[in-house]
Amino acid sequence: MEIKKVGVVGCGLMGTGIAQVCAQSGYQVVVSEINDELLKKGMTSISSRLAKNVDKGKLSAEDRDSTLSRIKGTTNTKDFSDCDLVIEAIIEKMDLKQKIFAELDKVCPQKTILATNTSVLSIIEIAKATGRMDRVLGLHFFNPVSVMALVEAIKTIATGEDTLKIAIEFVKSLGKAVIVAKDTPGFVVNRQLAPFIFNAIRMLEAGVATREDIDAGVKLGLNHPIGPLQLADFIGLDTVYFGAIDMYDEFKEPQYSPPILLRKMVAAGWLGRKTGKGFYDYDKPA
Ligand SMILES: NC(=O)c1ccc[n+]([C@@H]2O[C@H](COP(=O)([O-])OP(=O)(O)OC[C@H]3O[C@@H](n4cnc5c(N)ncnc54)[C@H](O)[C@@H]3O)[C@@H](O)[C@H]2O)c1
C-alpha cells in the first residue's frame, strides 16, 4: 500500500513537528485539534518555524509555500476518512488515546494504519480500542521532530508484518532512521534515558557535584550535546516524572523509581524550560 495522505491528531509540540516533516516530504497532511484556537496556534507555529528556515537560507520561499499548501487543519475527526496513515500525538493519557483510536477506527477505511506517538504507554492497550489491532503500531518521533534523526517503530504482539514494513518505508521516506522495538514501556530510548537522568538527579541530591559540573561531565567526558539535567529541563520534568512512573509500575525496578527531588520539583510546578524554572532558571517560559 502506498501512503499518500497522512493524518496527525493533535497540533501541539509533537503534532506540529510531525505534520511539518510529512508535508515537507511531499505528503498531503490533515492535522486536528480540539478547537479552532489551538488549531490556529499550532498552524502558526508551523508557519513561523518554516519562515525561520527561509530566513536562515535553509528553505526556499517556494518550498515553504508548497509545504504549507499541503497541510490542512481541522477540528473534525471525519476529515481523516481518506488518510492512509494517521499518527496520534495527543497528550499522554491512556483513556483519551483509546477514545481517539476508537473514533479513528469508525471513520477510517480498514486499510488505514493507525500509529501512536506515545512515549511510554502500552500500545496494545491503545490498539484494543480498535477492531484492527494488526494495523496499529507505535511511531515514536523525537523532539524537535524536524531536527532529530530517529523514529522508533514499535510492534505490538498483534501488529501485522505488512503494517510494520509499510511504516518503516514511510519513516525512511521522511529522511529519518528507524529502529524497531517491542511494545515495552519506554521502548529502546526512554528505557535507557530515564535511569540515566535519575542517576544525575540522585548525584545532585547527594551533593556529589554541582548541576553545572554534572552536566559538563557528561557533555565533555561522554561527548553528549547536552547534559542530563539540561535535557530533563528541555523535555519537561513532569513528562520525565510521569513517564518514569509508568515504567516503574511495569518493571518494579528501583532504577525507574523517580528521585525525591524530582517529585518535589514537579509538585512545586518547576517543570523546566516550559515554566521558566527547573534544574536551571530561564529568563522566560519557553
Ligand atoms: N514532548 C516531547 O518531547 C515528546 C517526545 C516524544 C513523544 N511525545 C509524546 O507525544 C504526544 C504528544 O506530546 P506533546 O508534547 O506534543 O503534547 P502537547 O501537549 O504539546 O500537545 C498535545 C495536543 O493534543 C491536543 N489534543 C488533545 N486531545 C485531542 C483530541 N481529541 N483531538 C485533537 N487534538 C487533541 C491538545 O489540545 C494539545 O494541543 C504524547 O503522547 C507524548 O508522550 C512527546
The ligand as an ORCA input file, in Angstrom:
! r2SCAN-3c Opt
* xyz 0 1
  N       7.267     16.398     24.280
  C       8.160     15.510     23.900
  O       9.396     15.733     23.994
  C       7.693     14.186     23.306
  C       8.614     13.398     22.616
  C       8.165     12.175     22.043
  C       6.843     11.786     22.209
  N       5.976     12.585     22.900
  C       4.583     12.123     23.008
  O       3.820     12.806     22.015
  C       2.475     13.002     22.489
  C       2.146     14.483     22.429
  O       3.049     15.190     23.250
  P       3.253     16.767     23.085
  O       4.494     17.092     23.851
  O       3.128     17.173     21.657
  O       1.974     17.309     23.878
  P       1.253     18.742     23.735
  O       0.515     18.941     24.985
  O       2.226     19.795     23.277
  O       0.232     18.521     22.507
  C      -0.878     17.675     22.578
  C      -2.015     18.367     21.836
  O      -3.053     17.428     21.606
  C      -4.260     18.147     21.647
  N      -5.374     17.225     21.833
  C      -5.801     16.644     22.969
  N      -6.888     15.859     22.709
  C      -7.121     15.942     21.373
  C      -8.080     15.381     20.500
  N      -9.013     14.562     20.958
  N      -8.023     15.681     19.184
  C      -7.080     16.506     18.697
  N      -6.136     17.098     19.496
  C      -6.160     16.813     20.802
  C      -4.080     19.119     22.802
  O      -5.001     20.191     22.725
  C      -2.627     19.539     22.612
  O      -2.522     20.724     21.834
  C       2.431     12.389     23.880
  O       1.966     11.076     23.783
  C       3.896     12.418     24.323
  O       4.208     11.428     25.272
  C       6.353     13.787     23.440
*
